[in-house]
Amino acid sequence: MKVGDNHRTNPLSHKPGGGEVRITFLSGQYRDYDKVKFPDSFIRKCFDMDDSIHSAQVLPDGKVVTRFEYINFMKEKNASK
C-alpha cells in the first residue's frame, strides 16, 4: 500500500525527488513511502518507533534490512564508541 501525502509528517516528503522505501510488518503487510530524501535515516526512525516492523528496503532493488540486522548493527555501532 502506498502511503499518501496526507499521512506524511515531514515537510520534505511533500517535495519531489528522493527514493522509495518499503516497510514490511510482522503481519506481512507493507507500506511504500515515496519522496524519501534520506532513506537510511527514515528506516532507522521507523525501526525505532515501531516494534511491529519486520524489515525495510529501499526500492526498487535495495538490500532488505531486517529488524534483527538493524538491532545488531546498532549494538556494534554503540560498542565502538
C-alpha positions in Angstrom: 0.0 0.0 0.0 1.3 3.4 -0.9 1.2 5.9 1.9 -0.5 9.2 0.8 1.0 12.6 1.3 -1.8 13.4 3.8 -0.3 10.8 6.2 3.2 12.2 5.9 4.6 14.5 8.6 8.0 15.5 7.3 7.7 18.6 5.0 10.4 17.2 2.8 8.2 14.2 1.9 5.8 16.7 0.1 8.6 17.8 -2.3 9.5 16.0 -5.5 12.7 13.8 -5.5 14.2 11.2 -3.3 13.7 7.5 -3.2 11.1 5.0 -2.3 11.2 2.8 0.9 9.1 -0.3 1.6 8.4 -1.0 5.3 7.1 -4.6 5.9 5.4 -5.5 9.1 5.4 -8.8 11.0 1.9 -9.4 9.7 3.2 -9.4 6.1 1.5 -6.2 5.2 3.7 -3.4 3.8 3.7 0.3 3.2 5.6 2.1 0.5 6.8 5.6 1.1 7.9 7.8 -1.8 9.9 11.0 -1.9 12.1 9.9 0.9 15.2 12.2 0.8 17.3 10.4 3.4 16.4 6.6 3.3 18.9 5.4 5.9 17.6 8.0 8.5 14.0 7.2 7.5 14.5 3.5 8.0 16.3 4.0 11.3 13.5 6.2 12.6 10.8 3.6 11.5 12.6 0.8 13.4 13.0 3.0 16.5 9.3 4.0 16.5 7.5 0.7 15.7 8.3 -2.8 17.1 6.0 -4.4 14.6 8.3 -3.7 11.6 9.9 -6.8 10.2 12.1 -5.3 7.5 12.8 -2.3 5.4 14.0 -1.9 1.8 15.0 0.9 -0.5 13.1 0.2 -3.7 13.4 -0.9 -6.4 16.4 -3.2 -5.7 18.0 -2.2 -2.4 19.1 -4.7 0.2 16.4 -5.8 2.7 17.3 -4.9 6.3 15.5 -7.0 8.9 14.9 -5.8 12.5 17.4 -8.4 13.7 20.1 -6.9 11.4 19.3 -3.4 12.5 19.5 -4.2 16.2 22.8 -6.0 15.7 24.1 -3.0 13.7 23.1 -0.6 16.4 24.7 -2.7 19.1 28.0 -2.8 17.2 27.9 0.9 16.5 27.3 1.7 20.1 30.0 -0.7 21.3 32.6 1.0 19.1 32.0 4.4 20.8 
